[in-house]
Amino acid sequence: MKAGGLDSWAHAREIHRNLGYLPGETALPDATDGTEFLRMMAELRGVRDMARARRLMERFDPDPSGSVKRMSLGTKRKPPS
């Protein structure tokens, strides 16, 4: 089977790195804020250098200190571009 032109058995790791999963709704602890959520997602994706995330935060100037529970579904689903 091929995924993105790659053999899914031979290139499983590479394919997995480029796949995403978007649940219908995320279930997070009530106390999770935006900053903690970003750190958790970076860790899950294996991101070690947060320089790009910091640049995007400076550019768009969001307030990540708010509770993720209070964020709209659209905000939670925005891709990291």
mmCIF file of the N, C-alpha and C atoms, coordinates in Angstrom:
data_MODEL
# 
_entry.id   MODEL 
# 
loop_
_atom_site.group_PDB 
_atom_site.id 
_atom_site.type_symbol 
_atom_site.label_atom_id 
_atom_site.label_alt_id 
_atom_site.label_comp_id 
_atom_site.label_asym_id 
_atom_site.label_entity_id 
_atom_site.label_seq_id 
_atom_site.pdbx_PDB_ins_code 
_atom_site.Cartn_x 
_atom_site.Cartn_y 
_atom_site.Cartn_z 
_atom_site.occupancy 
_atom_site.B_iso_or_equiv 
_atom_site.pdbx_formal_charge 
_atom_site.auth_seq_id 
_atom_site.auth_comp_id 
_atom_site.auth_asym_id 
_atom_site.auth_atom_id 
_atom_site.pdbx_PDB_model_num 
ATOM 1   N N  . MET A 1 1  ? 0.843   -1.169 0.000  1.00 0.00 ? 1  MET A N  1 
ATOM 2   C CA . MET A 1 1  ? 0.000   0.000  0.000  1.00 0.00 ? 1  MET A CA 1 
ATOM 3   C C  . MET A 1 1  ? 0.892   1.238  0.000  1.00 0.00 ? 1  MET A C  1 
ATOM 4   N N  . LYS A 1 2  ? 0.491   2.279  -0.713 1.00 0.00 ? 2  LYS A N  1 
ATOM 5   C CA . LYS A 1 2  ? 1.275   3.507  -0.812 1.00 0.00 ? 2  LYS A CA 1 
ATOM 6   C C  . LYS A 1 2  ? 0.555   4.650  -0.108 1.00 0.00 ? 2  LYS A C  1 
ATOM 7   N N  . ALA A 1 3  ? 1.325   5.491  0.547  1.00 0.00 ? 3  ALA A N  1 
ATOM 8   C CA . ALA A 1 3  ? 0.792   6.678  1.225  1.00 0.00 ? 3  ALA A CA 1 
ATOM 9   C C  . ALA A 1 3  ? 1.674   7.849  0.848  1.00 0.00 ? 3  ALA A C  1 
ATOM 10  N N  . GLY A 1 4  ? 1.134   8.790  0.104  1.00 0.00 ? 4  GLY A N  1 
ATOM 11  C CA . GLY A 1 4  ? 1.935   9.930  -0.325 1.00 0.00 ? 4  GLY A CA 1 
ATOM 12  C C  . GLY A 1 4  ? 3.081   9.519  -1.225 1.00 0.00 ? 4  GLY A C  1 
ATOM 13  N N  . GLY A 1 5  ? 2.892   8.437  -1.986 1.00 0.00 ? 5  GLY A N  1 
ATOM 14  C CA . GLY A 1 5  ? 3.939   7.957  -2.873 1.00 0.00 ? 5  GLY A CA 1 
ATOM 15  C C  . GLY A 1 5  ? 4.968   7.067  -2.197 1.00 0.00 ? 5  GLY A C  1 
ATOM 16  N N  . LEU A 1 6  ? 4.832   6.857  -0.884 1.00 0.00 ? 6  LEU A N  1 
ATOM 17  C CA . LEU A 1 6  ? 5.772   6.023  -0.145 1.00 0.00 ? 6  LEU A CA 1 
ATOM 18  C C  . LEU A 1 6  ? 5.140   4.686  0.202  1.00 0.00 ? 6  LEU A C  1 
ATOM 19  N N  . ASP A 1 7  ? 5.947   3.647  0.173  1.00 0.00 ? 7  ASP A N  1 
ATOM 20  C CA . ASP A 1 7  ? 5.478   2.337  0.587  1.00 0.00 ? 7  ASP A CA 1 
ATOM 21  C C  . ASP A 1 7  ? 5.225   2.380  2.094  1.00 0.00 ? 7  ASP A C  1 
ATOM 22  N N  . SER A 1 8  ? 4.000   2.057  2.502  1.00 0.00 ? 8  SER A N  1 
ATOM 23  C CA . SER A 1 8  ? 3.617   2.206  3.912  1.00 0.00 ? 8  SER A CA 1 
ATOM 24  C C  . SER A 1 8  ? 4.352   1.244  4.840  1.00 0.00 ? 8  SER A C  1 
ATOM 25  N N  . TRP A 1 9  ? 4.868   0.157  4.333  1.00 0.00 ? 9  TRP A N  1 
ATOM 26  C CA . TRP A 1 9  ? 5.623   -0.767 5.179  1.00 0.00 ? 9  TRP A CA 1 
ATOM 27  C C  . TRP A 1 9  ? 7.075   -0.334 5.285  1.00 0.00 ? 9  TRP A C  1 
ATOM 28  N N  . ALA A 1 10 ? 7.653   0.032  4.162  1.00 0.00 ? 10 ALA A N  1 
ATOM 29  C CA . ALA A 1 10 ? 9.065   0.386  4.143  1.00 0.00 ? 10 ALA A CA 1 
ATOM 30  C C  . ALA A 1 10 ? 9.336   1.746  4.781  1.00 0.00 ? 10 ALA A C  1 
ATOM 31  N N  . HIS A 1 11 ? 8.370   2.673  4.707  1.00 0.00 ? 11 HIS A N  1 
ATOM 32  C CA . HIS A 1 11 ? 8.581   4.046  5.185  1.00 0.00 ? 11 HIS A CA 1 
ATOM 33  C C  . HIS A 1 11 ? 7.591   4.430  6.278  1.00 0.00 ? 11 HIS A C  1 
ATOM 34  N N  . ALA A 1 12 ? 7.231   3.468  7.112  1.00 0.00 ? 12 ALA A N  1 
ATOM 35  C CA . ALA A 1 12 ? 6.218   3.710  8.145  1.00 0.00 ? 12 ALA A CA 1 
ATOM 36  C C  . ALA A 1 12 ? 6.592   4.868  9.068  1.00 0.00 ? 12 ALA A C  1 
ATOM 37  N N  . ARG A 1 13 ? 7.837   4.943  9.505  1.00 0.00 ? 13 ARG A N  1 
ATOM 38  C CA . ARG A 1 13 ? 8.251   6.028  10.416 1.00 0.00 ? 13 ARG A CA 1 
ATOM 39  C C  . ARG A 1 13 ? 8.105   7.395  9.760  1.00 0.00 ? 13 ARG A C  1 
ATOM 40  N N  . GLU A 1 14 ? 8.543   7.521  8.545  1.00 0.00 ? 14 GLU A N  1 
ATOM 41  C CA . GLU A 1 14 ? 8.447   8.804  7.836  1.00 0.00 ? 14 GLU A CA 1 
ATOM 42  C C  . GLU A 1 14 ? 6.996   9.205  7.617  1.00 0.00 ? 14 GLU A C  1 
ATOM 43  N N  . ILE A 1 15 ? 6.175   8.272  7.244  1.00 0.00 ? 15 ILE A N  1 
ATOM 44  C CA . ILE A 1 15 ? 4.750   8.544  7.041  1.00 0.00 ? 15 ILE A CA 1 
ATOM 45  C C  . ILE A 1 15 ? 4.116   8.975  8.355  1.00 0.00 ? 15 ILE A C  1 
ATOM 46  N N  . HIS A 1 16 ? 4.425   8.275  9.432  1.00 0.00 ? 16 HIS A N  1 
ATOM 47  C CA . HIS A 1 16 ? 3.855   8.585  10.744 1.00 0.00 ? 16 HIS A CA 1 
ATOM 48  C C  . HIS A 1 16 ? 4.212   10.002 11.188 1.00 0.00 ? 16 HIS A C  1 
ATOM 49  N N  . ARG A 1 17 ? 5.446   10.435 10.919 1.00 0.00 ? 17 ARG A N  1 
ATOM 50  C CA . ARG A 1 17 ? 5.879   11.794 11.287 1.00 0.00 ? 17 ARG A CA 1 
ATOM 51  C C  . ARG A 1 17 ? 5.037   12.860 10.603 1.00 0.00 ? 17 ARG A C  1 
ATOM 52  N N  . ASN A 1 18 ? 4.489   12.547 9.434  1.00 0.00 ? 18 ASN A N  1 
ATOM 53  C CA . ASN A 1 18 ? 3.744   13.536 8.659  1.00 0.00 ? 18 ASN A CA 1 
ATOM 54  C C  . ASN A 1 18 ? 2.230   13.387 8.765  1.00 0.00 ? 18 ASN A C  1 
ATOM 55  N N  . LEU A 1 19 ? 1.778   12.441 9.577  1.00 0.00 ? 19 LEU A N  1 
ATOM 56  C CA . LEU A 1 19 ? 0.350   12.243 9.766  1.00 0.00 ? 19 LEU A CA 1 
ATOM 57  C C  . LEU A 1 19 ? -0.136  13.036 10.965 1.00 0.00 ? 19 LEU A C  1 
ATOM 58  N N  . GLY A 1 20 ? -1.384  13.367 10.955 1.00 0.00 ? 20 GLY A N  1 
ATOM 59  C CA . GLY A 1 20 ? -1.982  14.036 12.094 1.00 0.00 ? 20 GLY A CA 1 
ATOM 60  C C  . GLY A 1 20 ? -3.258  13.335 12.485 1.00 0.00 ? 20 GLY A C  1 
ATOM 61  N N  . TYR A 1 21 ? -3.710  13.649 13.656 1.00 0.00 ? 21 TYR A N  1 
ATOM 62  C CA . TYR A 1 21 ? -4.963  13.088 14.150 1.00 0.00 ? 21 TYR A CA 1 
ATOM 63  C C  . TYR A 1 21 ? -5.768  14.233 14.730 1.00 0.00 ? 21 TYR A C  1 
ATOM 64  N N  . LEU A 1 22 ? -6.996  14.355 14.309 1.00 0.00 ? 22 LEU A N  1 
ATOM 65  C CA . LEU A 1 22 ? -7.855  15.433 14.781 1.00 0.00 ? 22 LEU A CA 1 
ATOM 66  C C  . LEU A 1 22 ? -9.101  14.827 15.404 1.00 0.00 ? 22 LEU A C  1 
ATOM 67  N N  . PRO A 1 23 ? -9.115  14.716 16.741 1.00 0.00 ? 23 PRO A N  1 
ATOM 68  C CA . PRO A 1 23 ? -10.287 14.142 17.402 1.00 0.00 ? 23 PRO A CA 1 
ATOM 69  C C  . PRO A 1 23 ? -11.473 15.092 17.323 1.00 0.00 ? 23 PRO A C  1 
ATOM 70  N N  . GLY A 1 24 ? -12.657 14.563 17.460 1.00 0.00 ? 24 GLY A N  1 
ATOM 71  C CA . GLY A 1 24 ? -13.854 15.393 17.453 1.00 0.00 ? 24 GLY A CA 1 
ATOM 72  C C  . GLY A 1 24 ? -13.842 16.399 18.583 1.00 0.00 ? 24 GLY A C  1 
ATOM 73  N N  . GLU A 1 25 ? -13.383 16.003 19.714 1.00 0.00 ? 25 GLU A N  1 
ATOM 74  C CA . GLU A 1 25 ? -13.273 16.893 20.878 1.00 0.00 ? 25 GLU A CA 1 
ATOM 75  C C  . GLU A 1 25 ? -12.146 16.358 21.744 1.00 0.00 ? 25 GLU A C  1 
ATOM 76  N N  . THR A 1 26 ? -11.359 17.245 22.293 1.00 0.00 ? 26 THR A N  1 
ATOM 77  C CA . THR A 1 26 ? -10.263 16.811 23.143 1.00 0.00 ? 26 THR A CA 1 
ATOM 78  C C  . THR A 1 26 ? -10.713 16.797 24.596 1.00 0.00 ? 26 THR A C  1 
ATOM 79  N N  . ALA A 1 27 ? -10.280 15.803 25.320 1.00 0.00 ? 27 ALA A N  1 
ATOM 80  C CA . ALA A 1 27 ? -10.593 15.700 26.744 1.00 0.00 ? 27 ALA A CA 1 
ATOM 81  C C  . ALA A 1 27 ? -9.309  15.978 27.511 1.00 0.00 ? 27 ALA A C  1 
ATOM 82  N N  . LEU A 1 28 ? -9.232  17.158 28.100 1.00 0.00 ? 28 LEU A N  1 
ATOM 83  C CA . LEU A 1 28 ? -8.045  17.570 28.835 1.00 0.00 ? 28 LEU A CA 1 
ATOM 84  C C  . LEU A 1 28 ? -8.424  17.916 30.263 1.00 0.00 ? 28 LEU A C  1 
ATOM 85  N N  . PRO A 1 29 ? -7.462  17.838 31.175 1.00 0.00 ? 29 PRO A N  1 
ATOM 86  C CA . PRO A 1 29 ? -7.747  18.254 32.554 1.00 0.00 ? 29 PRO A CA 1 
ATOM 87  C C  . PRO A 1 29 ? -8.228  19.706 32.581 1.00 0.00 ? 29 PRO A C  1 
ATOM 88  N N  . ASP A 1 30 ? -9.127  20.016 33.485 1.00 0.00 ? 30 ASP A N  1 
ATOM 89  C CA . ASP A 1 30 ? -9.698  21.366 33.584 1.00 0.00 ? 30 ASP A CA 1 
ATOM 90  C C  . ASP A 1 30 ? -8.646  22.456 33.723 1.00 0.00 ? 30 ASP A C  1 
ATOM 91  N N  . ALA A 1 31 ? -7.569  22.177 34.392 1.00 0.00 ? 31 ALA A N  1 
ATOM 92  C CA . ALA A 1 31 ? -6.559  23.200 34.669 1.00 0.00 ? 31 ALA A CA 1 
ATOM 93  C C  . ALA A 1 31 ? -5.584  23.436 33.514 1.00 0.00 ? 31 ALA A C  1 
ATOM 94  N N  . THR A 1 32 ? -5.704  22.706 32.411 1.00 0.00 ? 32 THR A N  1 
ATOM 95  C CA . THR A 1 32 ? -4.781  22.855 31.291 1.00 0.00 ? 32 THR A CA 1 
ATOM 96  C C  . THR A 1 32 ? -4.971  24.208 30.626 1.00 0.00 ? 32 THR A C  1 
ATOM 97  N N  . ASP A 1 33 ? -3.863  24.956 30.503 1.00 0.00 ? 33 ASP A N  1 
ATOM 98  C CA . ASP A 1 33 ? -3.958  26.231 29.789 1.00 0.00 ? 33 ASP A CA 1 
ATOM 99  C C  . ASP A 1 33 ? -3.304  26.083 28.414 1.00 0.00 ? 33 ASP A C  1 
ATOM 100 N N  . GLY A 1 34 ? -3.382  27.128 27.617 1.00 0.00 ? 34 GLY A N  1 
ATOM 101 C CA . GLY A 1 34 ? -2.868  27.076 26.252 1.00 0.00 ? 34 GLY A CA 1 
ATOM 102 C C  . GLY A 1 34 ? -1.388  26.772 26.176 1.00 0.00 ? 34 GLY A C  1 
ATOM 103 N N  . THR A 1 35 ? -0.611  27.336 27.090 1.00 0.00 ? 35 THR A N  1 
ATOM 104 C CA . THR A 1 35 ? 0.830   27.109 27.099 1.00 0.00 ? 35 THR A CA 1 
ATOM 105 C C  . THR A 1 35 ? 1.141   25.637 27.373 1.00 0.00 ? 35 THR A C  1 
ATOM 106 N N  . GLU A 1 36 ? 0.468   25.052 28.353 1.00 0.00 ? 36 GLU A N  1 
ATOM 107 C CA . GLU A 1 36 ? 0.668   23.632 28.664 1.00 0.00 ? 36 GLU A CA 1 
ATOM 108 C C  . GLU A 1 36 ? 0.252   22.757 27.488 1.00 0.00 ? 36 GLU A C  1 
ATOM 109 N N  . PHE A 1 37 ? -0.847  23.137 26.837 1.00 0.00 ? 37 PHE A N  1 
ATOM 110 C CA . PHE A 1 37 ? -1.325  22.376 25.681 1.00 0.00 ? 37 PHE A CA 1 
ATOM 111 C C  . PHE A 1 37 ? -0.291  22.406 24.557 1.00 0.00 ? 37 PHE A C  1 
ATOM 112 N N  . LEU A 1 38 ? 0.277   23.565 24.264 1.00 0.00 ? 38 LEU A N  1 
ATOM 113 C CA . LEU A 1 38 ? 1.295   23.676 23.218 1.00 0.00 ? 38 LEU A CA 1 
ATOM 114 C C  . LEU A 1 38 ? 2.516   22.826 23.552 1.00 0.00 ? 38 LEU A C  1 
ATOM 115 N N  . ARG A 1 39 ? 2.947   22.856 24.804 1.00 0.00 ? 39 ARG A N  1 
ATOM 116 C CA . ARG A 1 39 ? 4.085   22.026 25.219 1.00 0.00 ? 39 ARG A CA 1 
ATOM 117 C C  . ARG A 1 39 ? 3.779   20.540 25.044 1.00 0.00 ? 39 ARG A C  1 
ATOM 118 N N  . MET A 1 40 ? 2.572   20.152 25.426 1.00 0.00 ? 40 MET A N  1 
ATOM 119 C CA . MET A 1 40 ? 2.178   18.745 25.322 1.00 0.00 ? 40 MET A CA 1 
ATOM 120 C C  . MET A 1 40 ? 2.162   18.302 23.851 1.00 0.00 ? 40 MET A C  1 
ATOM 121 N N  . MET A 1 41 ? 1.596   19.130 22.978 1.00 0.00 ? 41 MET A N  1 
ATOM 122 C CA . MET A 1 41 ? 1.544   18.787 21.558 1.00 0.00 ? 41 MET A CA 1 
ATOM 123 C C  . MET A 1 41 ? 2.944   18.723 20.954 1.00 0.00 ? 41 MET A C  1 
ATOM 124 N N  . ALA A 1 42 ? 3.804   19.657 21.337 1.00 0.00 ? 42 ALA A N  1 
ATOM 125 C CA . ALA A 1 42 ? 5.179   19.644 20.832 1.00 0.00 ? 42 ALA A CA 1 
ATOM 126 C C  . ALA A 1 42 ? 5.891   18.361 21.261 1.00 0.00 ? 42 ALA A C  1 
ATOM 127 N N  . GLU A 1 43 ? 5.689   17.972 22.514 1.00 0.00 ? 43 GLU A N  1 
ATOM 128 C CA . GLU A 1 43 ? 6.315   16.748 23.019 1.00 0.00 ? 43 GLU A CA 1 
ATOM 129 C C  . GLU A 1 43 ? 5.806   15.521 22.260 1.00 0.00 ? 43 GLU A C  1 
ATOM 130 N N  . LEU A 1 44 ? 4.502   15.467 22.028 1.00 0.00 ? 44 LEU A N  1 
ATOM 131 C CA . LEU A 1 44 ? 3.932   14.333 21.297 1.00 0.00 ? 44 LEU A CA 1 
ATOM 132 C C  . LEU A 1 44 ? 4.459   14.248 19.872 1.00 0.00 ? 44 LEU A C  1 
ATOM 133 N N  . ARG A 1 45 ? 4.714   15.408 19.253 1.00 0.00 ? 45 ARG A N  1 
ATOM 134 C CA . ARG A 1 45 ? 5.216   15.442 17.879 1.00 0.00 ? 45 ARG A CA 1 
ATOM 135 C C  . ARG A 1 45 ? 6.730   15.355 17.805 1.00 0.00 ? 45 ARG A C  1 
ATOM 136 N N  . GLY A 1 46 ? 7.399   15.320 18.966 1.00 0.00 ? 46 GLY A N  1 
ATOM 137 C CA . GLY A 1 46 ? 8.852   15.221 18.973 1.00 0.00 ? 46 GLY A CA 1 
ATOM 138 C C  . GLY A 1 46 ? 9.544   16.538 18.641 1.00 0.00 ? 46 GLY A C  1 
ATOM 139 N N  . VAL A 1 47 ? 8.849   17.650 18.818 1.00 0.00 ? 47 VAL A N  1 
ATOM 140 C CA . VAL A 1 47 ? 9.435   18.966 18.549 1.00 0.00 ? 47 VAL A CA 1 
ATOM 141 C C  . VAL A 1 47 ? 10.326  19.343 19.731 1.00 0.00 ? 47 VAL A C  1 
ATOM 142 N N  . ARG A 1 48 ? 11.579  19.619 19.451 1.00 0.00 ? 48 ARG A N  1 
ATOM 143 C CA . ARG A 1 48 ? 12.514  19.989 20.509 1.00 0.00 ? 48 ARG A CA 1 
ATOM 144 C C  . ARG A 1 48 ? 12.818  21.484 20.492 1.00 0.00 ? 48 ARG A C  1 
ATOM 145 N N  . ASP A 1 49 ? 12.741  22.080 19.325 1.00 0.00 ? 49 ASP A N  1 
ATOM 146 C CA . ASP A 1 49 ? 13.049  23.505 19.183 1.00 0.00 ? 49 ASP A CA 1 
ATOM 147 C C  . ASP A 1 49 ? 11.739  24.279 19.047 1.00 0.00 ? 49 ASP A C  1 
ATOM 148 N N  . MET A 1 50 ? 11.433  25.056 20.051 1.00 0.00 ? 50 MET A N  1 
ATOM 149 C CA . MET A 1 50 ? 10.175  25.808 20.068 1.00 0.00 ? 50 MET A CA 1 
ATOM 150 C C  . MET A 1 50 ? 10.320  27.214 19.476 1.00 0.00 ? 50 MET A C  1 
ATOM 151 N N  . ALA A 1 51 ? 11.426  27.479 18.771 1.00 0.00 ? 51 ALA A N  1 
ATOM 152 C CA . ALA A 1 51 ? 11.673  28.807 18.207 1.00 0.00 ? 51 ALA A CA 1 
ATOM 153 C C  . ALA A 1 51 ? 10.551  29.225 17.257 1.00 0.00 ? 51 ALA A C  1 
ATOM 154 N N  . ARG A 1 52 ? 10.120  28.341 16.400 1.00 0.00 ? 52 ARG A N  1 
ATOM 155 C CA . ARG A 1 52 ? 9.052   28.675 15.452 1.00 0.00 ? 52 ARG A CA 1 
ATOM 156 C C  . ARG A 1 52 ? 7.748   28.972 16.184 1.00 0.00 ? 52 ARG A C  1 
ATOM 157 N N  . ALA A 1 53 ? 7.449   28.190 17.196 1.00 0.00 ? 53 ALA A N  1 
ATOM 158 C CA . ALA A 1 53 ? 6.239   28.422 17.988 1.00 0.00 ? 53 ALA A CA 1 
ATOM 159 C C  . ALA A 1 53 ? 6.310   29.796 18.654 1.00 0.00 ? 53 ALA A C  1 
ATOM 160 N N  . ARG A 1 54 ? 7.483   30.142 19.177 1.00 0.00 ? 54 ARG A N  1 
ATOM 161 C CA . ARG A 1 54 ? 7.636   31.466 19.807 1.00 0.00 ? 54 ARG A CA 1 
ATOM 162 C C  . ARG A 1 54 ? 7.441   32.588 18.789 1.00 0.00 ? 54 ARG A C  1 
ATOM 163 N N  . ARG A 1 55 ? 7.990   32.422 17.583 1.00 0.00 ? 55 ARG A N  1 
ATOM 164 C CA . ARG A 1 55 ? 7.809   33.437 16.528 1.00 0.00 ? 55 ARG A CA 1 
ATOM 165 C C  . ARG A 1 55 ? 6.334   33.595 16.182 1.00 0.00 ? 55 ARG A C  1 
ATOM 166 N N  . LEU A 1 56 ? 5.621   32.483 16.054 1.00 0.00 ? 56 LEU A N  1 
ATOM 167 C CA . LEU A 1 56 ? 4.193   32.558 15.733 1.00 0.00 ? 56 LEU A CA 1 
ATOM 168 C C  . LEU A 1 56 ? 3.410   33.206 16.872 1.00 0.00 ? 56 LEU A C  1 
ATOM 169 N N  . MET A 1 57 ? 3.787   32.908 18.096 1.00 0.00 ? 57 MET A N  1 
ATOM 170 C CA . MET A 1 57 ? 3.116   33.516 19.251 1.00 0.00 ? 57 MET A CA 1 
ATOM 171 C C  . MET A 1 57 ? 3.332   35.032 19.241 1.00 0.00 ? 57 MET A C  1 
ATOM 172 N N  . GLU A 1 58 ? 4.551   35.460 18.928 1.00 0.00 ? 58 GLU A N  1 
ATOM 173 C CA . GLU A 1 58 ? 4.832   36.896 18.861 1.00 0.00 ? 58 GLU A CA 1 
ATOM 174 C C  . GLU A 1 58 ? 4.045   37.558 17.731 1.00 0.00 ? 58 GLU A C  1 
ATOM 175 N N  . ARG A 1 59 ? 3.966   36.873 16.613 1.00 0.00 ? 59 ARG A N  1 
ATOM 176 C CA . ARG A 1 59 ? 3.281   37.440 15.439 1.00 0.00 ? 59 ARG A CA 1 
ATOM 177 C C  . ARG A 1 59 ? 1.778   37.586 15.656 1.00 0.00 ? 59 ARG A C  1 
ATOM 178 N N  . PHE A 1 60 ? 1.153   36.552 16.181 1.00 0.00 ? 60 PHE A N  1 
ATOM 179 C CA . PHE A 1 60 ? -0.308  36.554 16.317 1.00 0.00 ? 60 PHE A CA 1 
ATOM 180 C C  . PHE A 1 60 ? -0.792  37.006 17.688 1.00 0.00 ? 60 PHE A C  1 
ATOM 181 N N  . ASP A 1 61 ? 0.118   37.095 18.640 1.00 0.00 ? 61 ASP A N  1 
ATOM 182 C CA . ASP A 1 61 ? -0.154  37.634 19.967 1.00 0.00 ? 61 ASP A CA 1 
ATOM 183 C C  . ASP A 1 61 ? -1.402  37.051 20.647 1.00 0.00 ? 61 ASP A C  1 
ATOM 184 N N  . PRO A 1 62 ? -1.517  35.711 20.693 1.00 0.00 ? 62 PRO A N  1 
ATOM 185 C CA . PRO A 1 62 ? -2.658  35.129 21.420 1.00 0.00 ? 62 PRO A CA 1 
ATOM 186 C C  . PRO A 1 62 ? -2.388  35.165 22.925 1.00 0.00 ? 62 PRO A C  1 
ATOM 187 N N  . ASP A 1 63 ? -3.389  34.918 23.692 1.00 0.00 ? 63 ASP A N  1 
ATOM 188 C CA . ASP A 1 63 ? -3.211  34.817 25.141 1.00 0.00 ? 63 ASP A CA 1 
ATOM 189 C C  . ASP A 1 63 ? -3.319  33.340 25.513 1.00 0.00 ? 63 ASP A C  1 
ATOM 190 N N  . PRO A 1 64 ? -2.174  32.638 25.629 1.00 0.00 ? 64 PRO A N  1 
ATOM 191 C CA . PRO A 1 64 ? -2.207  31.207 25.909 1.00 0.00 ? 64 PRO A CA 1 
ATOM 192 C C  . PRO A 1 64 ? -2.433  30.883 27.385 1.00 0.00 ? 64 PRO A C  1 
ATOM 193 N N  . SER A 1 65 ? -2.619  31.901 28.206 1.00 0.00 ? 65 SER A N  1 
ATOM 194 C CA . SER A 1 65 ? -2.771  31.631 29.635 1.00 0.00 ? 65 SER A CA 1 
ATOM 195 C C  . SER A 1 65 ? -4.182  31.158 29.994 1.00 0.00 ? 65 SER A C  1 
ATOM 196 N N  . GLY A 1 66 ? -5.119  31.306 29.075 1.00 0.00 ? 66 GLY A N  1 
ATOM 197 C CA . GLY A 1 66 ? -6.492  30.903 29.347 1.00 0.00 ? 66 GLY A CA 1 
ATOM 198 C C  . GLY A 1 66 ? -6.682  29.398 29.345 1.00 0.00 ? 66 GLY A C  1 
ATOM 199 N N  . SER A 1 67 ? -7.732  28.969 30.002 1.00 0.00 ? 67 SER A N  1 
ATOM 200 C CA . SER A 1 67 ? -8.068  27.549 30.081 1.00 0.00 ? 67 SER A CA 1 
ATOM 201 C C  . SER A 1 67 ? -8.465  27.013 28.712 1.00 0.00 ? 67 SER A C  1 
ATOM 202 N N  . VAL A 1 68 ? -7.915  25.861 28.368 1.00 0.00 ? 68 VAL A N  1 
ATOM 203 C CA . VAL A 1 68 ? -8.252  25.228 27.097 1.00 0.00 ? 68 VAL A CA 1 
ATOM 204 C C  . VAL A 1 68 ? -9.741  24.876 27.069 1.00 0.00 ? 68 VAL A C  1 
ATOM 205 N N  . LYS A 1 69 ? -10.316 24.559 28.224 1.00 0.00 ? 69 LYS A N  1 
ATOM 206 C CA . LYS A 1 69 ? -11.742 24.216 28.295 1.00 0.00 ? 69 LYS A CA 1 
ATOM 207 C C  . LYS A 1 69 ? -12.624 25.373 27.805 1.00 0.00 ? 69 LYS A C  1 
ATOM 208 N N  . ARG A 1 70 ? -12.156 26.597 27.946 1.00 0.00 ? 70 ARG A N  1 
ATOM 209 C CA . ARG A 1 70 ? -12.958 27.761 27.572 1.00 0.00 ? 70 ARG A CA 1 
ATOM 210 C C  . ARG A 1 70 ? -12.725 28.180 26.120 1.00 0.00 ? 70 ARG A C  1 
ATOM 211 N N  . MET A 1 71 ? -11.745 27.563 25.443 1.00 0.00 ? 71 MET A N  1 
ATOM 212 C CA . MET A 1 71 ? -11.457 27.904 24.053 1.00 0.00 ? 71 MET A CA 1 
ATOM 213 C C  . MET A 1 71 ? -12.490 27.268 23.143 1.00 0.00 ? 71 MET A C  1 
ATOM 214 N N  . SER A 1 72 ? -12.786 27.952 22.059 1.00 0.00 ? 72 SER A N  1 
ATOM 215 C CA . SER A 1 72 ? -13.746 27.406 21.097 1.00 0.00 ? 72 SER A CA 1 
ATOM 216 C C  . SER A 1 72 ? -13.140 26.182 20.417 1.00 0.00 ? 72 SER A C  1 
ATOM 217 N N  . LEU A 1 73 ? -13.988 25.345 19.866 1.00 0.00 ? 73 LEU A N  1 
ATOM 218 C CA . LEU A 1 73 ? -13.530 24.156 19.160 1.00 0.00 ? 73 LEU A CA 1 
ATOM 219 C C  . LEU A 1 73 ? -12.661 24.566 17.973 1.00 0.00 ? 73 LEU A C  1 
ATOM 220 N N  . GLY A 1 74 ? -13.033 25.642 17.287 1.00 0.00 ? 74 GLY A N  1 
ATOM 221 C CA . GLY A 1 74 ? -12.242 26.127 16.152 1.00 0.00 ? 74 GLY A CA 1 
ATOM 222 C C  . GLY A 1 74 ? -10.839 26.525 16.559 1.00 0.00 ? 74 GLY A C  1 
ATOM 223 N N  . THR A 1 75 ? -10.707 27.185 17.690 1.00 0.00 ? 75 THR A N  1 
ATOM 224 C CA . THR A 1 75 ? -9.402  27.596 18.188 1.00 0.00 ? 75 THR A CA 1 
ATOM 225 C C  . THR A 1 75 ? -8.549  26.369 18.505 1.00 0.00 ? 75 THR A C  1 
ATOM 226 N N  . LYS A 1 76 ? -9.158  25.380 19.125 1.00 0.00 ? 76 LYS A N  1 
ATOM 227 C CA . LYS A 1 76 ? -8.413  24.163 19.475 1.00 0.00 ? 76 LYS A CA 1 
ATOM 228 C C  . LYS A 1 76 ? -7.972  23.396 18.231 1.00 0.00 ? 76 LYS A C  1 
ATOM 229 N N  . ARG A 1 77 ? -8.732  23.503 17.155 1.00 0.00 ? 77 ARG A N  1 
ATOM 230 C CA . ARG A 1 77 ? -8.431  22.728 15.951 1.00 0.00 ? 77 ARG A CA 1 
ATOM 231 C C  . ARG A 1 77 ? -7.500  23.435 14.969 1.00 0.00 ? 77 ARG A C  1 
ATOM 232 N N  . LYS A 1 78 ? -7.180  24.680 15.227 1.00 0.00 ? 78 LYS A N  1 
ATOM 233 C CA . LYS A 1 78 ? -6.313  25.409 14.288 1.00 0.00 ? 78 LYS A CA 1 
ATOM 234 C C  . LYS A 1 78 ? -4.996  24.666 14.140 1.00 0.00 ? 78 LYS A C  1 
ATOM 235 N N  . PRO A 1 79 ? -4.572  24.466 12.881 1.00 0.00 ? 79 PRO A N  1 
ATOM 236 C CA . PRO A 1 79 ? -3.291  23.789 12.670 1.00 0.00 ? 79 PRO A CA 1 
ATOM 237 C C  . PRO A 1 79 ? -2.143  24.697 13.056 1.00 0.00 ? 79 PRO A C  1 
ATOM 238 N N  . PRO A 1 80 ? -0.996  24.098 13.406 1.00 0.00 ? 80 PRO A N  1 
ATOM 239 C CA . PRO A 1 80 ? 0.142   24.907 13.796 1.00 0.00 ? 80 PRO A CA 1 
ATOM 240 C C  . PRO A 1 80 ? 0.805   25.632 12.638 1.00 0.00 ? 80 PRO A C  1 
ATOM 241 N N  . SER A 1 81 ? 0.361   25.400 11.410 1.00 0.00 ? 81 SER A N  1 
ATOM 242 C CA . SER A 1 81 ? 0.935   25.960 10.179 1.00 0.00 ? 81 SER A CA 1 
ATOM 243 C C  . SER A 1 81 ? 2.397   26.148 10.305 1.00 0.00 ? 81 SER A C  1 
# 
